[in-house]
Amino acid sequence: MSNVDTSPARAHVPITHSHGPSMTDATTAQTLTMIDDEPADETIVFDIEDLSVYYGDFRAVTVDELSVREHEITAFIGPSGCGKTTMLRSLNRMNDFIDIARVEGSITYHGVDLYDPEVNATEVRRRIGMVFQKPNPFPKSIYDNVAYGPRLAGVKKRAELDDVVERSLRGAALWDEVKDRLKESGLGLSGGQQQRLCIARAVAVEPDVILMDEPCSALDPIATARIEDLMQEMKETYTIVIVTHNMQQAGRVSDRTAFFTTEVNPDGERRTGRLIEFDRTEKIFSMPEDERTEQYITGRFG
Amino acid sequence: MFTTPATAGEHAAASVRAGLTRQDRDVAGMAMLATLLFTTLVTLFILVALLAQVIGESSSLLGERGVDFVTSPIGSDPDKIGVWSGLYGSIFIGVFVVLVAIPLGLAAAIYLEEYANAKHRLTRLIMVNIRNLAGVPAVIYGVLGFILFTQWLEPVTNGQSVIAAGLTMALLVLPIVVITSMEAIRAVPGSLRDAGFGVGASRWEVTRDHVLPYAAPGILTGTVLSVARALGEAAPLIIIGAITGLLPETSLTGKFTAIPILIYQWTGRPKPPNSEFAFTESAAAAGLVLLVIVLVFNASAVLLRNRFEKSRVGS
């Protein structure tokens, strides 16, 4: 609903995608944090508590507490190997496909434990869609790429499918570029177009949440900007969680940022990932509480 | 180094030219290319020689008798015999392999690759066993088939019938089908599965809609190999009890024979004094017929594969 848009932070500083907070906005951000009162009725989509993900005996990442709010963009940032992608993939149970992966602790989605034995992982993924690092369209036509999800969900009428395909492609800002060649292969598109096709495919099943795993890392700056613009429009409808290597991107697009880093695993030799700090993006980028966050933000490591 | 004298520039260009135009490293490459070309030609020569031998040997017989050779039953007069009973048996063996071994093998491959926990000890045991089974000699399968299909399952197969032979051959090629299908499924990129799961497809939907179409060309290559193998084997059929003498009638549950058996038998028989053709000519002609059957099976697989490959890139 509109509770996000009317929050004090938004009322005072109309943040647009291209002019997000940066390190030079320190004064503005300071004012922001002082008036940053959380509206109490904000809907929490994911609530993560005391979570650890293991690969066999190896603990890959630990999160003490993290909550993702509705119609916000939450960014996971941090150096390589800090477990942000592992964390993201636990949110829609994509880690189930790794035989040795195991989750301890609790992730609730709208109050329901995602790892409850009664929960059907396929239904989870139908509601929590995913966009991957490398664009991965199906080797099918553009139309069939988008129509695949709705068809699985039982939409059979041609007119209905046509409608979903057009709506999804418009939603992914791709319609005008491909409307005359819907029958052509999705693999014939450029990298940026392919990624938007993947977004359209994710949107077509009308999910509640869209997880994005470094969606722009294989794209050029122009394609990246388009996807970032798109994310701003999408968050009106969806809740977005994005993993990014690119701090500037997190600063530009996200409402909240979670900073992960690696630390020496007390029960082993290998380094393990940990959530260090989670807050409003303006705060993380201007007055981080943890020294490691500050070092990473200012480019001193990572 | 803000300015360079002209002479120095020329000198530099000359040394760069010398470096860029040297060819000596290509000598080893050329030698390798020549070797590869030679071995390829040897392989090709053997194939062509084989075909020429078979065609040369059988041309006068086929030229005179033609279709009559294909439709005649086996017997003792080399001027009258034909491959009909063998052709019937071989085609049925091929059909059994396609209908029994391929669905079974493919299902096993799908289970092992897509569903089973690859780290589990039982899964690993099964995989090792399948690999070993692929290396078991055909004669052993003949013994197994004899016990299993002609004795234990006698009520179903009616003993030494083409059903027993087809099932034995299906058993023989099953490990090959499983292994080649597994390799084909394993080659499907994980990102394709991710894409399917990401829009909420179930394991089976992802397998059906994305993994199998993508793996289809590889799976079909495996089936081509296995059908060709089943059509060419003679050893298990000898043990199952293929007929070599007289076989006037062909039926599913009666006595049977197959082309490899005929070739084996006819090659060893002397030419009767008063006949026009030798048994060896019949053997060559039967070989040609077998080659044609294998080609027909393979061609249909290639056609299917091309269809799948087209759909792999999207239409």
Interface residues (C-beta under 8 A of the other chain):
Chain A: N92 M94 F97 D99 I100 T122 E123 R125 R126 R127 G129 M130 V131 F132 K134 N136 P137 F138 P139 K140 S141 D144 Y148 G149 L152 A153 K183 E184 S185 G186 L187 C198 R201 A202 A204 V205 P207
Chain B: N117 A118 K119 P189 S191 L192 R193 D194 A195 G196 F197 G198 V199 G200 A201 S202 R203 E205 D209 H210 Y214 S311 R312 V313 G314 S315
